[in-house]
Amino acid sequence: MIDYHGLPLPNWSKIAFCIGCDLFDMTIGRLLLGVSIFTDVVGALVMFLLWGPKGIFALWEVLDPTEQIDGFIPTNTIIALAASRK
């Protein structure tokens, strides 16, 4: 079994990055309708790299190709706060 817990960066920097990603998703990300699934998959990959297997939960955003629902839910920040608690 893989024992990967994410990149060895300070939690505050990973949380700040996730907040920035959510702000992008809530503003500009909602306008990128042609590439929304691509950005959601790449976002989930980045979350996996930052937080390990817990970051895979970001893939739920692929279920909304219109970007109208998941743009209002700060998925990355929620995952970051949950993963940073030990």
Residue frames relative to the residue before (quaternion, step in Angstrom):
aa qw qx qy qz dx dy dz
M 1.0000 0.0000 0.0000 0.0000 0.00 0.00 0.00
I 0.4456 -0.6911 0.5044 0.2636 3.56 -1.01 0.82
D 0.1715 -0.7815 0.5956 0.0720 3.54 -0.90 0.98
Y 0.2304 0.7802 -0.5363 0.2248 3.56 0.53 1.24
H 0.1123 -0.8239 0.5552 0.0201 3.57 -0.77 1.05
G 0.6923 -0.4625 0.2826 0.4764 3.59 1.18 0.31
L 0.6888 -0.4758 0.3512 0.4193 3.51 -1.32 0.21
P 0.4434 -0.7059 0.4833 0.2674 3.59 -0.99 0.77
L 0.2903 0.7270 -0.5553 0.2809 3.56 0.43 1.28
P 0.6134 -0.5270 0.4042 0.4275 3.60 -1.16 0.33
N 0.5735 -0.6201 0.4115 0.3424 3.58 -0.99 0.81
W 0.6347 0.5428 -0.3546 0.4206 3.59 0.94 -0.78
S 0.6676 0.4896 -0.3215 0.4596 3.62 0.98 -0.70
K 0.6458 0.5037 -0.3248 0.4730 3.59 1.03 -0.70
I 0.6417 0.5078 -0.3211 0.4768 3.59 1.03 -0.77
A 0.6416 0.5176 -0.3249 0.4635 3.60 0.95 -0.83
F 0.6388 0.5176 -0.3220 0.4694 3.59 0.98 -0.80
C 0.6635 0.5074 -0.3009 0.4602 3.59 0.95 -0.86
I 0.6229 0.5183 -0.3360 0.4801 3.60 1.04 -0.73
G 0.6441 0.5171 -0.3160 0.4668 3.59 0.99 -0.81
C 0.6452 0.5139 -0.3177 0.4675 3.58 0.99 -0.80
D 0.6587 0.4994 -0.3099 0.4698 3.59 0.99 -0.80
L 0.6308 0.5162 -0.3383 0.4703 3.60 1.00 -0.73
F 0.6256 0.5180 -0.3269 0.4832 3.58 1.04 -0.75
D 0.6722 0.5012 -0.2965 0.4572 3.58 0.92 -0.91
M 0.6856 0.4896 -0.2860 0.4565 3.59 1.02 -0.76
T 0.7419 0.3635 -0.2178 0.5196 3.61 1.14 -0.45
I 0.8191 0.2268 -0.1061 0.5161 3.57 0.08 -1.27
G 0.6167 0.5884 -0.3439 0.3941 3.59 0.99 -0.74
R 0.6281 0.5381 -0.3355 0.4510 3.59 1.10 -0.59
L 0.6715 0.5007 -0.2961 0.4590 3.58 1.17 -0.46
L 0.6337 0.5483 -0.3210 0.4413 3.59 1.24 -0.34
L 0.0082 0.8638 -0.5036 0.0073 3.57 0.74 1.04
G 0.6628 0.5301 -0.3201 0.4210 3.61 0.99 -0.65
V 0.7850 0.2807 -0.1402 0.5342 3.59 1.11 -0.56
S 0.3071 0.8005 -0.4801 0.1855 3.59 1.21 0.29
I 0.6567 0.4937 -0.3336 0.4623 3.62 0.90 -0.78
F 0.6284 0.5337 -0.3313 0.4588 3.58 1.00 -0.80
T 0.6854 0.4740 -0.2965 0.4666 3.60 0.85 -0.90
D 0.6367 0.5221 -0.3356 0.4577 3.61 1.06 -0.66
V 0.6567 0.4948 -0.3141 0.4747 3.60 0.98 -0.79
V 0.6534 0.4906 -0.3111 0.4854 3.59 0.96 -0.85
G 0.6294 0.5364 -0.3290 0.4560 3.59 1.02 -0.76
A 0.6517 0.4983 -0.3126 0.4788 3.58 1.00 -0.79
L 0.6260 0.5253 -0.3371 0.4675 3.59 1.05 -0.71
V 0.6464 0.5061 -0.3116 0.4785 3.59 0.99 -0.84
M 0.6464 0.5107 -0.3218 0.4667 3.58 0.97 -0.81
F 0.6243 0.5207 -0.3395 0.4732 3.59 1.05 -0.72
L 0.6597 0.5056 -0.3144 0.4585 3.59 0.95 -0.84
L 0.6908 0.4784 -0.2818 0.4631 3.59 1.01 -0.78
W 0.8489 0.2093 -0.0472 0.4830 3.59 0.77 -1.04
G 0.5389 -0.6203 0.4149 0.3907 3.59 1.21 -0.06
P 0.8351 -0.2277 0.1419 0.4803 3.59 -1.19 -0.43
K 0.5676 0.5987 -0.3915 0.4075 3.61 1.11 -0.45
G 0.6093 0.5901 -0.3374 0.4084 3.58 1.18 -0.56
I 0.5288 0.6419 -0.4037 0.3813 3.58 1.23 -0.37
F 0.5460 0.6243 -0.3991 0.3909 3.61 1.15 -0.43
A 0.5575 0.6080 -0.3907 0.4085 3.60 1.20 -0.33
L 0.5347 0.6411 -0.4029 0.3751 3.60 1.21 -0.26
W 0.4923 0.6562 -0.4499 0.3530 3.62 1.16 -0.23
E 0.5874 0.6055 -0.3663 0.3926 3.60 1.13 -0.56
V 0.5460 0.6086 -0.4011 0.4131 3.60 1.20 -0.37
L 0.5938 0.6011 -0.3579 0.3975 3.59 1.15 -0.55
D 0.7264 0.3568 -0.2246 0.5428 3.61 1.21 -0.34
P 0.1333 -0.8346 0.5300 0.0693 3.63 0.08 1.22
T 0.6133 0.5645 -0.3578 0.4210 3.62 1.20 -0.27
E 0.3232 -0.7729 0.4763 0.2671 3.60 1.29 -0.37
Q 0.4975 0.6777 -0.4250 0.3355 3.61 1.17 0.29
I 0.7097 0.4158 -0.2629 0.5044 3.60 1.10 -0.55
D 0.7420 0.4279 -0.2565 0.4479 3.58 0.69 -1.05
G 0.5361 0.6205 -0.4102 0.3991 3.61 1.21 -0.18
F 0.6960 0.4653 -0.2630 0.4795 3.57 1.22 -0.47
I 0.6711 0.4472 -0.2917 0.5143 3.58 1.27 -0.17
P 0.2981 -0.7844 0.5159 0.1721 3.62 -0.50 1.13
T 0.1422 -0.8537 0.4976 0.0576 3.55 0.54 1.25
N 0.6778 0.5035 -0.3043 0.4411 3.59 0.81 -0.98
T 0.6667 0.4958 -0.3013 0.4678 3.58 0.95 -0.84
I 0.6351 0.5218 -0.3310 0.4636 3.58 1.00 -0.79
I 0.6578 0.4929 -0.3067 0.4798 3.58 0.94 -0.89
A 0.6522 0.5280 -0.3169 0.4420 3.59 0.94 -0.87
L 0.6820 0.4742 -0.2946 0.4725 3.58 0.88 -0.89
A 0.6630 0.4954 -0.3106 0.4674 3.58 0.98 -0.79
A 0.7020 0.4723 -0.2756 0.4563 3.60 0.93 -0.87
S 0.6557 0.5272 -0.3193 0.4361 3.59 1.09 -0.57
R 0.5992 0.5383 -0.3641 0.4676 3.59 1.25 -0.26
K 0.0356 -0.8141 0.5796 0.0026 3.55 -0.83 0.91
